[in-house]
Amino acid sequence: MSIHPTRVTIARERGGLSRLDLATAVGVTTRTLTNWEDSGAPDNRADALSTATAQPVAFFQTNPAATLTDERIFFRTRRRTSAALLHQATALGSLGMEMFNEMSRRLGLPALTLPELDPSLSPKRPLRRYACNGA
């Protein structure tokens, strides 16, 4: 079994590391790291990845992670935000989704029920004003 590629990518982005930074810390070439992010890393590299990214070894030994893309996340000042910070926020969002999914699975959260909206209501239509009692 190998380390799933999403785990390598999320750990790198969560740590705010570039591919070159992580490859250097783990002792491989950037091409090798790119291959790991595309196809998975060997299990025997979990300790090195753990040390370089400050993630527990168990993080690399679990199932594939749900991933988000930068386009699915709203950033108020996207143009002013560095790419590293965008990737770090995206990785944190992916980990948040994973945590929610695991909690839902373990706790058996109830199904979401939303009230039906009145189709006659419209944001363009003004609300009726009601007189207060005694006014």
Rosetta blueprint (number, residue, H / E / L):
1 M L
2 S E
3 I E
4 H L
5 P H
6 T H
7 R H
8 V H
9 T H
10 I H
11 A H
12 R H
13 E H
14 R H
15 G L
16 G L
17 L L
18 S L
19 R H
20 L H
21 D H
22 L H
23 A H
24 T H
25 A H
26 V H
27 G L
28 V L
29 T L
30 T H
31 R H
32 T H
33 L H
34 T H
35 N H
36 W H
37 E H
38 D H
39 S H
40 G L
41 A E
42 P E
43 D H
44 N H
45 R H
46 A H
47 D H
48 A H
49 L H
50 S H
51 T H
52 A H
53 T H
54 A L
55 Q L
56 P L
57 V H
58 A H
59 F H
60 F H
61 Q L
62 T L
63 N L
64 P L
65 A L
66 A L
67 T L
68 L L
69 T L
70 D H
71 E H
72 R H
73 I L
74 F L
75 F L
76 R L
77 T L
78 R H
79 R H
80 R H
81 T L
82 S L
83 A H
84 A H
85 L H
86 L H
87 H H
88 Q H
89 A H
90 T H
91 A H
92 L H
93 G H
94 S H
95 L H
96 G H
97 M H
98 E H
99 M H
100 F H
101 N H
102 E H
103 M H
104 S H
105 R H
106 R H
107 L H
108 G L
109 L L
110 P L
111 A L
112 L L
113 T L
114 L L
115 P L
116 E L
117 L L
118 D L
119 P L
120 S L
121 L L
122 S L
123 P L
124 K L
125 R L
126 P L
127 L L
128 R L
129 R L
130 Y L
131 A L
132 C L
133 N L
134 G L
135 A L
